[in-house]
Amino acid sequence: KSGSCTKTLTGHSNYVWSVAVSRDGQTVVSGSDDNTIKVWDVKSGSCTKTLTGHSNYVWSVAVSRDGQTVVSGSDDNTIKVW
């Protein structure tokens, strides 16, 4: 709206490659070089969950239309459904 940053989400320990926003706009999901996926509450700016299981960089993330499922793609040659 104003063109200024309203919130900065910090917590990954390496590059963030992918970000997805839930349909209701209340949740952000991020994938990183630290091999994790983080789930964020937009309003508070806090990380509500860290998903671990990939053994290499997480390049892509997506959130299902109902907001209940996260899908991630990694340099470990896997796609995971969370």
All heavy atoms as a GROMACS GRO file, in nm:
protein
  613
    1LYS      N    1   0.082  -0.119   0.000
    1LYS     CA    2   0.000   0.000   0.000
    1LYS      C    3   0.087   0.126   0.000
    1LYS      O    4   0.075   0.209  -0.087
    1LYS     CB    5  -0.095  -0.002   0.119
    1LYS     CG    6  -0.188  -0.119   0.115
    1LYS     CD    7  -0.266  -0.134   0.242
    1LYS     CE    8  -0.341  -0.265   0.238
    1LYS     NZ    9  -0.417  -0.295   0.352
    2SER      N   10   0.172   0.138   0.101
    2SER     CA   11   0.256   0.258   0.109
    2SER      C   12   0.387   0.239   0.033
    2SER      O   13   0.460   0.335   0.013
    2SER     CB   14   0.287   0.289   0.254
    2SER     OG   15   0.372   0.189   0.309
    3GLY      N   16   0.417   0.115  -0.006
    3GLY     CA   17   0.544   0.087  -0.073
    3GLY      C   18   0.657   0.060   0.024
    3GLY      O   19   0.769   0.035  -0.017
    4SER      N   20   0.628   0.065   0.154
    4SER     CA   21   0.733   0.038   0.252
    4SER      C   22   0.715  -0.102   0.312
    4SER      O   23   0.604  -0.155   0.317
    4SER     CB   24   0.731   0.143   0.364
    4SER     OG   25   0.607   0.141   0.431
    5CYS      N   26   0.825  -0.159   0.356
    5CYS     CA   27   0.823  -0.292   0.417
    5CYS      C   28   0.746  -0.286   0.549
    5CYS      O   29   0.772  -0.199   0.633
    5CYS     CB   30   0.967  -0.338   0.441
    5CYS     SG   31   0.978  -0.500   0.520
    6THR      N   32   0.651  -0.376   0.566
    6THR     CA   33   0.571  -0.377   0.688
    6THR      C   34   0.617  -0.482   0.788
    6THR      O   35   0.584  -0.476   0.905
    6THR     CB   36   0.422  -0.401   0.657
    6THR    OG1   37   0.409  -0.526   0.591
    6THR    CG2   38   0.368  -0.289   0.569
    7LYS      N   39   0.694  -0.581   0.741
    7LYS     CA   40   0.740  -0.686   0.830
    7LYS      C   41   0.859  -0.756   0.768
    7LYS      O   42   0.863  -0.776   0.647
    7LYS     CB   43   0.628  -0.787   0.852
    7LYS     CG   44   0.654  -0.878   0.966
    7LYS     CD   45   0.539  -0.902   1.060
    7LYS     CE   46   0.433  -0.800   1.070
    7LYS     NZ   47   0.357  -0.792   1.188
    8THR      N   48   0.958  -0.792   0.850
    8THR     CA   49   1.071  -0.872   0.805
    8THR      C   50   1.072  -1.002   0.885
    8THR      O   51   1.071  -0.998   1.009
    8THR     CB   52   1.204  -0.797   0.826
    8THR    OG1   53   1.200  -0.676   0.750
    8THR    CG2   54   1.322  -0.880   0.780
    9LEU      N   55   1.068  -1.114   0.815
    9LEU     CA   56   1.066  -1.245   0.880
    9LEU      C   57   1.208  -1.300   0.880
    9LEU      O   58   1.268  -1.317   0.773
    9LEU     CB   59   0.972  -1.339   0.805
    9LEU     CG   60   0.830  -1.285   0.781
    9LEU    CD1   61   0.748  -1.385   0.700
    9LEU    CD2   62   0.762  -1.252   0.911
   10THR      N   63   1.261  -1.326   0.996
   10THR     CA   64   1.397  -1.378   1.007
   10THR      C   65   1.396  -1.511   1.081
   10THR      O   66   1.315  -1.533   1.171
   10THR     CB   67   1.490  -1.280   1.079
   10THR    OG1   68   1.439  -1.255   1.210
   10THR    CG2   69   1.502  -1.149   1.004
   11GLY      N   70   1.489  -1.599   1.043
   11GLY     CA   71   1.497  -1.728   1.111
   11GLY      C   72   1.573  -1.833   1.033
   11GLY      O   73   1.630  -1.924   1.092
   12HIS      N   74   1.575  -1.821   0.901
   12HIS     CA   75   1.655  -1.916   0.822
   12HIS      C   76   1.803  -1.885   0.842
   12HIS      O   77   1.841  -1.770   0.863
   12HIS     CB   78   1.620  -1.905   0.673
   12HIS     CG   79   1.494  -1.974   0.635
   12HIS    ND1   80   1.479  -2.110   0.638
   12HIS    CD2   81   1.375  -1.925   0.591
   12HIS    CE1   82   1.358  -2.144   0.598
   12HIS    NE2   83   1.291  -2.032   0.569
   13SER      N   84   1.886  -1.989   0.834
   13SER     CA   85   2.030  -1.970   0.853
   13SER      C   86   2.106  -1.963   0.721
   13SER      O   87   2.229  -1.958   0.722
   13SER     CB   88   2.086  -2.083   0.940
   13SER     OG   89   2.069  -2.208   0.876
   14ASN      N   90   2.034  -1.962   0.609
   14ASN     CA   91   2.098  -1.952   0.478
   14ASN      C   92   1.998  -1.892   0.381
   14ASN      O   93   1.887  -1.857   0.419
   14ASN     CB   94   2.149  -2.089   0.432
   14ASN     CG   95   2.278  -2.080   0.352
   14ASN    OD1   96   2.302  -1.981   0.284
   14ASN    ND2   97   2.360  -2.182   0.360
   15TYR      N   98   2.036  -1.884   0.253
   15TYR     CA   99   1.951  -1.822   0.150
   15TYR      C  100   1.809  -1.874   0.152
   15TYR      O  101   1.786  -1.992   0.170
   15TYR     CB  102   2.007  -1.848   0.010
   15TYR     CG  103   2.145  -1.801  -0.015
   15TYR    CD1  104   2.243  -1.891  -0.058
   15TYR    CD2  105   2.183  -1.669   0.004
   15TYR    CE1  106   2.373  -1.849  -0.083
   15TYR    CE2  107   2.312  -1.626  -0.020
   15TYR     CZ  108   2.407  -1.717  -0.063
   15TYR     OH  109   2.534  -1.676  -0.088
   16VAL      N  110   1.713  -1.786   0.127
   16VAL     CA  111   1.573  -1.823   0.106
   16VAL      C  112   1.547  -1.823  -0.043
   16VAL      O  113   1.566  -1.721  -0.110
   16VAL     CB  114   1.478  -1.724   0.178
   16VAL    CG1  115   1.333  -1.758   0.146
   16VAL    CG2  116   1.504  -1.726   0.328
   17TRP      N  117   1.506  -1.936  -0.096
   17TRP     CA  118   1.486  -1.952  -0.240
   17TRP      C  119   1.340  -1.943  -0.284
   17TRP      O  120   1.311  -1.911  -0.398
   17TRP     CB  121   1.541  -2.087  -0.288
   17TRP     CG  122   1.689  -2.093  -0.284
   17TRP    CD1  123   1.765  -2.167  -0.197
   17TRP    CD2  124   1.782  -2.022  -0.366
   17TRP    NE1  125   1.899  -2.146  -0.223
   17TRP    CE2  126   1.911  -2.058  -0.326
   17TRP    CE3  127   1.766  -1.931  -0.471
   17TRP    CZ2  128   2.026  -2.007  -0.385
   17TRP    CZ3  129   1.880  -1.880  -0.530
   17TRP    CH2  130   2.009  -1.918  -0.488
   18SER      N  131   1.250  -1.974  -0.195
   18SER     CA  132   1.112  -1.981  -0.236
   18SER      C  133   1.019  -1.936  -0.124
   18SER      O  134   1.046  -1.963  -0.006
   18SER     CB  135   1.079  -2.126  -0.275
   18SER     OG  136   0.948  -2.137  -0.323
   19VAL      N  137   0.912  -1.867  -0.163
   19VAL     CA  138   0.812  -1.819  -0.068
   19VAL      C  139   0.674  -1.841  -0.128
   19VAL      O  140   0.654  -1.820  -0.248
   19VAL     CB  141   0.833  -1.668  -0.037
   19VAL    CG1  142   0.723  -1.615   0.051
   19VAL    CG2  143   0.969  -1.644   0.026
   20ALA      N  144   0.580  -1.883  -0.045
   20ALA     CA  145   0.441  -1.897  -0.087
   20ALA      C  146   0.352  -1.838   0.021
   20ALA      O  147   0.385  -1.842   0.139
   20ALA     CB  148   0.406  -2.044  -0.110
   21VAL      N  149   0.240  -1.782  -0.022
   21VAL     CA  150   0.144  -1.721   0.070
   21VAL      C  151   0.015  -1.799   0.064
   21VAL      O  152  -0.033  -1.834  -0.045
   21VAL     CB  153   0.118  -1.573   0.032
   21VAL    CG1  154   0.020  -1.509   0.128
   21VAL    CG2  155   0.248  -1.494   0.027
   22SER      N  156  -0.043  -1.827   0.180
   22SER     CA  157  -0.171  -1.898   0.184
   22SER      C  158  -0.280  -1.812   0.121
   22SER      O  159  -0.268  -1.689   0.113
   22SER     CB  160  -0.208  -1.934   0.328
   22SER     OG  161  -0.230  -1.816   0.404
   23ARG      N  162  -0.383  -1.878   0.078
   23ARG     CA  163  -0.492  -1.809   0.009
   23ARG      C  164  -0.556  -1.699   0.096
   23ARG      O  165  -0.594  -1.594   0.046
   23ARG     CB  166  -0.597  -1.912  -0.033
   23ARG     CG  167  -0.703  -1.856  -0.121
   23ARG     CD  168  -0.792  -1.965  -0.172
   23ARG     NE  169  -0.894  -1.906  -0.256
   23ARG     CZ  170  -0.967  -1.971  -0.340
   23ARG    NH1  171  -0.950  -2.100  -0.355
   23ARG    NH2  172  -1.057  -1.910  -0.413
   24ASP      N  173  -0.562  -1.723   0.227
   24ASP     CA  174  -0.623  -1.623   0.316
   24ASP      C  175  -0.524  -1.512   0.356
   24ASP      O  176  -0.561  -1.417   0.424
   24ASP     CB  177  -0.682  -1.688   0.441
   24ASP     CG  178  -0.580  -1.756   0.530
   24ASP    OD1  179  -0.458  -1.741   0.508
   24ASP    OD2  180  -0.622  -1.826   0.624
   25GLY      N  181  -0.398  -1.526   0.314
   25GLY     CA  182  -0.299  -1.424   0.339
   25GLY      C  183  -0.244  -1.421   0.480
   25GLY      O  184  -0.164  -1.334   0.515
   26GLN      N  185  -0.282  -1.516   0.563
   26GLN     CA  186  -0.240  -1.515   0.703
   26GLN      C  187  -0.113  -1.595   0.729
   26GLN      O  188  -0.052  -1.582   0.836
   26GLN     CB  189  -0.353  -1.566   0.791
   26GLN     CG  190  -0.473  -1.474   0.788
   26GLN     CD  191  -0.582  -1.520   0.882
   26GLN    OE1  192  -0.554  -1.574   0.989
   26GLN    NE2  193  -0.705  -1.499   0.843
   27THR      N  194  -0.072  -1.678   0.633
   27THR     CA  195   0.044  -1.765   0.651
   27THR      C  196   0.138  -1.751   0.533
   27THR      O  197   0.094  -1.742   0.418
   27THR     CB  198  -0.001  -1.913   0.663
   27THR    OG1  199  -0.093  -1.923   0.772
   27THR    CG2  200   0.116  -2.005   0.688
   28VAL      N  201   0.268  -1.748   0.563
   28VAL     CA  202   0.372  -1.751   0.461
   28VAL      C  203   0.455  -1.876   0.486
   28VAL      O  204   0.481  -1.913   0.601
   28VAL     CB  205   0.463  -1.625   0.470
   28VAL    CG1  206   0.586  -1.640   0.383
   28VAL    CG2  207   0.385  -1.502   0.428
   29VAL      N  208   0.495  -1.943   0.378
   29VAL     CA  209   0.582  -2.060   0.385
   29VAL      C  210   0.708  -2.027   0.306
   29VAL      O  211   0.700  -1.971   0.196
   29VAL     CB  212   0.511  -2.185   0.328
   29VAL    CG1  213   0.603  -2.305   0.329
   29VAL    CG2  214   0.384  -2.214   0.405
   30SER      N  215   0.825  -2.063   0.361
   30SER     CA  216   0.951  -2.034   0.293
   30SER      C  217   1.040  -2.157   0.289
   30SER      O  218   1.039  -2.239   0.380
   30SER     CB  219   1.023  -1.919   0.364
   30SER     OG  220   1.043  -1.949   0.501
   31GLY      N  221   1.117  -2.168   0.180
   31GLY     CA  222   1.212  -2.278   0.163
   31GLY      C  223   1.352  -2.222   0.147
   31GLY      O  224   1.371  -2.119   0.083
   32SER      N  225   1.451  -2.291   0.206
   32SER     CA  226   1.583  -2.233   0.218
   32SER      C  227   1.696  -2.329   0.190
   32SER      O  228   1.680  -2.452   0.193
   32SER     CB  229   1.597  -2.177   0.361
   32SER     OG  230   1.729  -2.141   0.392
   33ASP      N  231   1.815  -2.269   0.170
   33ASP     CA  232   1.941  -2.343   0.159
   33ASP      C  233   1.977  -2.413   0.289
   33ASP      O  234   2.069  -2.495   0.292
   33ASP     CB  235   2.056  -2.244   0.127
   33ASP     CG  236   2.094  -2.245  -0.019
   33ASP    OD1  237   2.020  -2.300  -0.100
   33ASP    OD2  238   2.201  -2.190  -0.052
   34ASP      N  239   1.910  -2.380   0.399
   34ASP     CA  240   1.938  -2.448   0.526
   34ASP      C  241   1.864  -2.582   0.537
   34ASP      O  242   1.860  -2.644   0.644
   34ASP     CB  243   1.910  -2.357   0.645
   34ASP     CG  244   1.764  -2.319   0.662
   34ASP    OD1  245   1.676  -2.375   0.593
   34ASP    OD2  246   1.736  -2.230   0.744
   35ASN      N  247   1.804  -2.626   0.425
   35ASN     CA  248   1.733  -2.755   0.413
   35ASN      C  249   1.600  -2.759   0.487
   35ASN      O  250   1.545  -2.867   0.509
   35ASN     CB  251   1.820  -2.872   0.460
   35ASN     CG  252   1.953  -2.881   0.392
   35ASN    OD1  253   1.981  -2.810   0.296
   35ASN    ND2  254   2.039  -2.968   0.441
   36THR      N  255   1.548  -2.644   0.528
   36THR     CA  256   1.422  -2.642   0.603
   36THR      C  257   1.315  -2.562   0.530
   36THR      O  258   1.343  -2.481   0.442
   36THR     CB  259   1.439  -2.580   0.743
   36THR    OG1  260   1.466  -2.440   0.731
   36THR    CG2  261   1.550  -2.649   0.823
   37ILE      N  262   1.192  -2.588   0.573
   37ILE     CA  263   1.076  -2.510   0.534
   37ILE      C  264   1.025  -2.446   0.662
   37ILE      O  265   1.015  -2.514   0.765
   37ILE     CB  266   0.965  -2.599   0.473
   37ILE    CG1  267   1.014  -2.668   0.346
   37ILE    CG2  268   0.839  -2.519   0.445
   37ILE    CD1  269   1.046  -2.812   0.368
   38LYS      N  270   0.996  -2.318   0.658
   38LYS     CA  271   0.941  -2.251   0.774
   38LYS      C  272   0.801  -2.201   0.743
   38LYS      O  273   0.773  -2.155   0.632
   38LYS     CB  274   1.031  -2.136   0.820
   38LYS     CG  275   1.163  -2.187   0.879
   38LYS     CD  276   1.238  -2.077   0.949
   38LYS     CE  277   1.368  -2.129   1.007
   38LYS     NZ  278   1.352  -2.210   1.126
   39VAL      N  279   0.713  -2.213   0.842
   39VAL     CA  280   0.576  -2.165   0.832
   39VAL      C  281   0.566  -2.044   0.925
   39VAL      O  282   0.604  -2.052   1.043
   39VAL     CB  283   0.476  -2.275   0.874
   39VAL    CG1  284   0.333  -2.225   0.863
   39VAL    CG2  285   0.497  -2.401   0.789
   40TRP      N  286   0.516  -1.933   0.870
   40TRP     CA  287   0.514  -1.806   0.943
   40TRP      C  288   0.373  -1.754   0.959
   40TRP      O  289   0.291  -1.763   0.868
   40TRP     CB  290   0.593  -1.701   0.865
   40TRP     CG  291   0.731  -1.740   0.827
   40TRP    CD1  292   0.769  -1.810   0.716
   40TRP    CD2  293   0.851  -1.713   0.898
   40TRP    NE1  294   0.905  -1.827   0.714
   40TRP    CE2  295   0.959  -1.768   0.825
   40TRP    CE3  296   0.879  -1.646   1.017
   40TRP    CZ2  297   1.090  -1.759   0.867
   40TRP    CZ3  298   1.010  -1.636   1.058
   40TRP    CH2  299   1.115  -1.693   0.985
   41ASP      N  300   0.347  -1.694   1.074
   41ASP     CA  301   0.224  -1.620   1.096
   41ASP      C  302   0.249  -1.476   1.051
   41ASP      O  303   0.337  -1.409   1.107
   41ASP     CB  304   0.186  -1.625   1.244
   41ASP     CG  305   0.062  -1.544   1.273
   41ASP    OD1  306  -0.048  -1.597   1.262
   41ASP    OD2  307   0.077  -1.423   1.307
   42VAL      N  308   0.177  -1.430   0.951
   42VAL     CA  309   0.201  -1.297   0.894
   42VAL      C  310   0.175  -1.186   0.997
   42VAL      O  311   0.253  -1.093   1.009
   42VAL     CB  312   0.116  -1.274   0.767
   42VAL    CG1  313   0.124  -1.131   0.719
   42VAL    CG2  314   0.159  -1.370   0.657
   43LYS      N  315   0.068  -1.198   1.071
   43LYS     CA  316   0.030  -1.093   1.165
   43LYS      C  317   0.137  -1.071   1.273
   43LYS      O  318   0.179  -0.959   1.298
   43LYS     CB  319  -0.104  -1.126   1.230
   43LYS     CG  320  -0.161  -1.014   1.312
   43LYS     CD  321  -0.301  -1.046   1.358
   43LYS     CE  322  -0.360  -0.929   1.433
   43LYS     NZ  323  -0.497  -0.956   1.473
   44SER      N  324   0.185  -1.180   1.334
   44SER     CA  325   0.283  -1.168   1.441
   44SER      C  326   0.427  -1.163   1.389
   44SER      O  327   0.518  -1.117   1.458
   44SER     CB  328   0.269  -1.283   1.540
   44SER     OG  329   0.311  -1.405   1.481
   45GLY      N  330   0.447  -1.218   1.268
   45GLY     CA  331   0.582  -1.226   1.213
   45GLY      C  332   0.664  -1.340   1.270
   45GLY      O  333   0.783  -1.351   1.244
   46SER      N  334   0.599  -1.428   1.347
   46SER     CA  335   0.673  -1.536   1.411
   46SER      C  336   0.666  -1.666   1.330
   46SER      O  337   0.570  -1.693   1.259
   46SER     CB  338   0.620  -1.560   1.553
   46SER     OG  339   0.486  -1.602   1.549
   47CYS      N  340   0.772  -1.745   1.344
   47CYS     CA  341   0.777  -1.877   1.282
   47CYS      C  342   0.696  -1.971   1.372
   47CYS      O  343   0.725  -1.985   1.490
   47CYS     CB  344   0.922  -1.925   1.272
   47CYS     SG  345   0.937  -2.092   1.205
   48THR      N  346   0.595  -2.034   1.314
   48THR     CA  347   0.509  -2.123   1.392
   48THR      C  348   0.551  -2.268   1.380
   48THR      O  349   0.514  -2.350   1.465
   48THR     CB  350   0.362  -2.109   1.350
   48THR    OG1  351   0.350  -2.142   1.211
   48THR    CG2  352   0.311  -1.968   1.375
   49LYS      N  353   0.629  -2.301   1.276
   49LYS     CA  354   0.672  -2.439   1.253
   49LYS      C  355   0.796  -2.440   1.167
   49LYS      O  356   0.807  -2.360   1.074
   49LYS     CB  357   0.562  -2.513   1.176
   49LYS     CG  358   0.505  -2.634   1.243
   49LYS     CD  359   0.397  -2.694   1.157
   49LYS     CE  360   0.266  -2.670   1.227
   49LYS     NZ  361   0.151  -2.709   1.154
   50THR      N  362   0.887  -2.530   1.196
   50THR     CA  363   1.000  -2.557   1.107
   50THR      C  364   0.990  -2.702   1.064
   50THR      O  365   0.988  -2.792   1.148
   50THR     CB  366   1.135  -2.531   1.177
   50THR    OG1  367   1.140  -2.393   1.217
   50THR    CG2  368   1.252  -2.560   1.085
   51LEU      N  369   0.979  -2.723   0.933
   51LEU     CA  370   0.967  -2.857   0.878
   51LEU      C  371   1.104  -2.905   0.833
   51LEU      O  372   1.170  -2.839   0.752
   51LEU     CB  373   0.869  -2.855   0.760
   51LEU     CG  374   0.732  -2.793   0.790
   51LEU    CD1  375   0.649  -2.787   0.663
   51LEU    CD2  376   0.660  -2.870   0.898
   52THR      N  377   1.147  -3.017   0.887
   52THR     CA  378   1.277  -3.074   0.851
   52THR      C  379   1.257  -3.212   0.790
   52THR      O  380   1.161  -3.280   0.823
   52THR     CB  381   1.368  -3.085   0.975
   52THR    OG1  382   1.306  -3.170   1.071
   52THR    CG2  383   1.396  -2.950   1.036
   53GLY      N  384   1.346  -3.249   0.703
   53GLY     CA  385   1.334  -3.379   0.637
   53GLY      C  386   1.409  -3.384   0.506
   53GLY      O  387   1.447  -3.490   0.459
   54HIS      N  388   1.431  -3.268   0.444
   54HIS     CA  389   1.511  -3.264   0.324
   54HIS      C  390   1.659  -3.272   0.360
   54HIS      O  391   1.701  -3.218   0.464
   54HIS     CB  392   1.484  -3.136   0.244
   54HIS     CG  393   1.357  -3.139   0.166
   54HIS    ND1  394   1.335  -3.226   0.061
   54HIS    CD2  395   1.244  -3.065   0.179
   54HIS    CE1  396   1.214  -3.205   0.012
   54HIS    NE2  397   1.156  -3.108   0.082
   55SER      N  398   1.737  -3.335   0.275
   55SER     CA  399   1.881  -3.348   0.302
   55SER      C  400   1.963  -3.251   0.217
   55SER      O  401   2.086  -3.257   0.219
   55SER     CB  402   1.927  -3.491   0.275
   55SER     OG  403   1.904  -3.527   0.140
   56ASN      N  404   1.895  -3.162   0.145
   56ASN     CA  405   1.964  -3.062   0.065
   56ASN      C  406   1.872  -2.941   0.050
   56ASN      O  407   1.762  -2.939   0.103
   56ASN     CB  408   2.006  -3.119  -0.071
   56ASN     CG  409   2.137  -3.062  -0.122
   56ASN    OD1  410   2.170  -2.946  -0.095
   56ASN    ND2  411   2.212  -3.141  -0.196
   57TYR      N  412   1.918  -2.842  -0.025
   57TYR     CA  413   1.846  -2.715  -0.041
   57TYR      C  414   1.700  -2.736  -0.078
   57TYR      O  415   1.667  -2.822  -0.159
   57TYR     CB  416   1.909  -2.629  -0.150
   57TYR     CG  417   2.056  -2.604  -0.139
   57TYR    CD1  418   2.132  -2.583  -0.253
   57TYR    CD2  419   2.122  -2.602  -0.016
   57TYR    CE1  420   2.268  -2.558  -0.246
   57TYR    CE2  421   2.257  -2.578  -0.008
   57TYR     CZ  422   2.330  -2.556  -0.123
   57TYR     OH  423   2.464  -2.533  -0.114
   58VAL      N  424   1.613  -2.651  -0.023
   58VAL     CA  425   1.472  -2.650  -0.061
   58VAL      C  426   1.453  -2.537  -0.162
   58VAL      O  427   1.468  -2.420  -0.129
   58VAL     CB  428   1.380  -2.630   0.061
   58VAL    CG1  429   1.235  -2.625   0.018
   58VAL    CG2  430   1.403  -2.741   0.163
   59TRP      N  431   1.422  -2.574  -0.286
   59TRP     CA  432   1.411  -2.476  -0.395
   59TRP      C  433   1.271  -2.422  -0.414
   59TRP      O  434   1.253  -2.311  -0.463
   59TRP     CB  435   1.457  -2.540  -0.526
   59TRP     CG  436   1.603  -2.567  -0.532
   59TRP    CD1  437   1.664  -2.689  -0.520
   59TRP    CD2  438   1.708  -2.473  -0.550
   59TRP    NE1  439   1.800  -2.676  -0.528
   59TRP    CE2  440   1.830  -2.543  -0.547
   59TRP    CE3  441   1.711  -2.335  -0.566
   59TRP    CZ2  442   1.953  -2.482  -0.561
   59TRP    CZ3  443   1.834  -2.273  -0.580
   59TRP    CH2  444   1.953  -2.347  -0.578
   60SER      N  445   1.170  -2.502  -0.380
   60SER     CA  446   1.034  -2.455  -0.407
   60SER      C  447   0.938  -2.501  -0.298
   60SER      O  448   0.955  -2.607  -0.238
   60SER     CB  449   0.986  -2.505  -0.543
   60SER     OG  450   0.983  -2.646  -0.545
   61VAL      N  451   0.839  -2.416  -0.273
   61VAL     CA  452   0.733  -2.448  -0.179
   61VAL      C  453   0.600  -2.402  -0.238
   61VAL      O  454   0.596  -2.307  -0.315
   61VAL     CB  455   0.754  -2.383  -0.040
   61VAL    CG1  456   0.874  -2.443   0.031
   61VAL    CG2  457   0.766  -2.233  -0.049
   62ALA      N  458   0.494  -2.471  -0.198
   62ALA     CA  459   0.359  -2.432  -0.239
   62ALA      C  460   0.264  -2.466  -0.125
   62ALA      O  461   0.291  -2.556  -0.046
   62ALA     CB  462   0.318  -2.507  -0.366
   63VAL      N  463   0.154  -2.391  -0.118
   63VAL     CA  464   0.052  -2.414  -0.017
   63VAL      C  465  -0.077  -2.452  -0.091
   63VAL      O  466  -0.114  -2.387  -0.190
   63VAL     CB  467   0.028  -2.288   0.068
   63VAL    CG1  468  -0.078  -2.312   0.174
   63VAL    CG2  469   0.158  -2.241   0.132
   64SER      N  470  -0.144  -2.556  -0.042
   64SER     CA  471  -0.270  -2.598  -0.104
   64SER      C  472  -0.376  -2.489  -0.090
   64SER      O  473  -0.366  -2.402  -0.002
   64SER     CB  474  -0.320  -2.728  -0.041
   64SER     OG  475  -0.349  -2.707   0.097
   65ARG      N  476  -0.477  -2.495  -0.173
   65ARG     CA  477  -0.583  -2.394  -0.172
   65ARG      C  478  -0.653  -2.384  -0.035
   65ARG      O  479  -0.693  -2.276   0.006
   65ARG     CB  480  -0.686  -2.423  -0.280
   65ARG     CG  481  -0.631  -2.395  -0.419
   65ARG     CD  482  -0.731  -2.433  -0.528
   65ARG     NE  483  -0.855  -2.358  -0.524
   65ARG     CZ  484  -0.876  -2.241  -0.585
   65ARG    NH1  485  -0.779  -2.186  -0.654
   65ARG    NH2  486  -0.993  -2.183  -0.577
   66ASP      N  487  -0.666  -2.498   0.034
   66ASP     CA  488  -0.731  -2.495   0.166
   66ASP      C  489  -0.635  -2.459   0.279
   66ASP      O  490  -0.675  -2.448   0.394
   66ASP     CB  491  -0.803  -2.626   0.195
   66ASP     CG  492  -0.708  -2.745   0.211
   66ASP    OD1  493  -0.585  -2.728   0.210
   66ASP    OD2  494  -0.760  -2.858   0.226
   67GLY      N  495  -0.507  -2.440   0.247
   67GLY     CA  496  -0.408  -2.400   0.346
   67GLY      C  497  -0.362  -2.509   0.440
   67GLY      O  498  -0.285  -2.484   0.532
   68GLN      N  499  -0.405  -2.632   0.416
   68GLN     CA  500  -0.375  -2.742   0.508
   68GLN      C  501  -0.251  -2.822   0.470
   68GLN      O  502  -0.198  -2.897   0.553
   68GLN     CB  503  -0.495  -2.838   0.517
   68GLN     CG  504  -0.620  -2.771   0.568
   68GLN     CD  505  -0.601  -2.710   0.706
   68GLN    OE1  506  -0.563  -2.779   0.800
   68GLN    NE2  507  -0.625  -2.581   0.718
   69THR      N  508  -0.204  -2.806   0.347
   69THR     CA  509  -0.092  -2.887   0.298
   69THR      C  510   0.016  -2.798   0.238
   69THR      O  511  -0.015  -2.703   0.166
   69THR     CB  512  -0.141  -2.987   0.190
   69THR    OG1  513  -0.246  -3.066   0.247
   69THR    CG2  514  -0.030  -3.078   0.142
   70VAL      N  515   0.140  -2.831   0.270
   70VAL     CA  516   0.256  -2.766   0.210
   70VAL      C  517   0.329  -2.871   0.127
   70VAL      O  518   0.342  -2.986   0.169
   70VAL     CB  519   0.351  -2.708   0.318
   70VAL    CG1  520   0.481  -2.658   0.257
   70VAL    CG2  521   0.282  -2.598   0.395
   71VAL      N  522   0.375  -2.832   0.009
   71VAL     CA  523   0.453  -2.921  -0.076
   71VAL      C  524   0.587  -2.852  -0.102
   71VAL      O  525   0.592  -2.732  -0.126
   71VAL     CB  526   0.381  -2.950  -0.210
   71VAL    CG1  527   0.465  -3.040  -0.299
   71VAL    CG2  528   0.244  -3.010  -0.184
   72SER      N  529   0.697  -2.931  -0.094
   72SER     CA  530   0.830  -2.873  -0.113
   72SER      C  531   0.910  -2.957  -0.211
   72SER      O  532   0.896  -3.079  -0.217
   72SER     CB  533   0.904  -2.865   0.021
   72SER     OG  534   0.912  -2.992   0.082
   73GLY      N  535   0.994  -2.889  -0.288
   73GLY     CA  536   1.084  -2.955  -0.382
   73GLY      C  537   1.227  -2.920  -0.345
   73GLY      O  538   1.258  -2.805  -0.312
   74SER      N  539   1.316  -3.020  -0.350
   74SER     CA  540   1.450  -3.001  -0.299
   74SER      C  541   1.558  -3.051  -0.395
   74SER      O  542   1.532  -3.134  -0.482
   74SER     CB  543   1.463  -3.075  -0.165
   74SER     OG  544   1.596  -3.082  -0.121
   75ASP      N  545   1.678  -3.001  -0.371
   75ASP     CA  546   1.796  -3.047  -0.443
   75ASP      C  547   1.834  -3.189  -0.404
   75ASP      O  548   1.926  -3.247  -0.461
   75ASP     CB  549   1.912  -2.950  -0.413
   75ASP     CG  550   2.011  -2.941  -0.528
   75ASP    OD1  551   1.969  -2.950  -0.644
   75ASP    OD2  552   2.132  -2.923  -0.500
   76ASP      N  553   1.764  -3.248  -0.307
   76ASP     CA  554   1.787  -3.388  -0.271
   76ASP      C  555   1.707  -3.482  -0.361
   76ASP      O  556   1.695  -3.602  -0.333
   76ASP     CB  557   1.759  -3.413  -0.123
   76ASP     CG  558   1.612  -3.395  -0.084
   76ASP    OD1  559   1.525  -3.379  -0.172
   76ASP    OD2  560   1.585  -3.397   0.038
   77ASN      N  561   1.650  -3.426  -0.469
   77ASN     CA  562   1.574  -3.503  -0.568
   77ASN      C  563   1.440  -3.555  -0.518
   77ASN      O  564   1.388  -3.653  -0.569
   77ASN     CB  565   1.656  -3.619  -0.624
   77ASN     CG  566   1.783  -3.574  -0.689
   77ASN    OD1  567   1.787  -3.469  -0.755
   77ASN    ND2  568   1.890  -3.648  -0.669
   78THR      N  569   1.383  -3.489  -0.415
   78THR     CA  570   1.254  -3.533  -0.365
   78THR      C  571   1.153  -3.419  -0.362
   78THR      O  572   1.191  -3.301  -0.357
   78THR     CB  573   1.263  -3.590  -0.220
   78THR    OG1  574   1.299  -3.485  -0.130
   78THR    CG2  575   1.363  -3.704  -0.212
   79ILE      N  576   1.028  -3.457  -0.363
   79ILE     CA  577   0.916  -3.368  -0.338
   79ILE      C  578   0.851  -3.423  -0.212
   79ILE      O  579   0.825  -3.544  -0.202
   79ILE     CB  580   0.815  -3.369  -0.454
   79ILE    CG1  581   0.881  -3.318  -0.580
   79ILE    CG2  582   0.690  -3.290  -0.418
   79ILE    CD1  583   0.804  -3.348  -0.706
   80LYS      N  584   0.829  -3.336  -0.116
   80LYS     CA  585   0.766  -3.381   0.010
   80LYS      C  586   0.634  -3.310   0.029
   80LYS      O  587   0.619  -3.194  -0.006
   80LYS     CB  588   0.859  -3.356   0.128
   80LYS     CG  589   0.986  -3.441   0.122
   80LYS     CD  590   1.063  -3.435   0.253
   80LYS     CE  591   1.192  -3.515   0.246
   80LYS     NZ  592   1.174  -3.658   0.237
   81VAL      N  593   0.538  -3.385   0.083
   81VAL     CA  594   0.405  -3.333   0.115
   81VAL      C  595   0.394  -3.330   0.266
   81VAL      O  596   0.418  -3.432   0.333
   81VAL     CB  597   0.294  -3.420   0.052
   81VAL    CG1  598   0.157  -3.365   0.085
   81VAL    CG2  599   0.314  -3.432  -0.100
   82TRP      N  600   0.360  -3.216   0.319
   82TRP     CA  601   0.358  -3.196   0.464
   82TRP      C  602   0.217  -3.165   0.513
   82TRP      O  603   0.142  -3.098   0.449
   82TRP     CB  604   0.447  -3.080   0.504
   82TRP     CG  605   0.585  -3.084   0.447
   82TRP    CD1  606   0.624  -3.042   0.324
   82TRP    CD2  607   0.703  -3.136   0.511
   82TRP    NE1  608   0.761  -3.061   0.308
   82TRP    CE2  609   0.812  -3.118   0.420
   82TRP    CE3  610   0.730  -3.192   0.635
   82TRP    CZ2  611   0.943  -3.155   0.452
   82TRP    CZ3  612   0.859  -3.230   0.666
   82TRP    CH2  613   0.964  -3.211   0.573
   0.00000   0.00000   0.00000
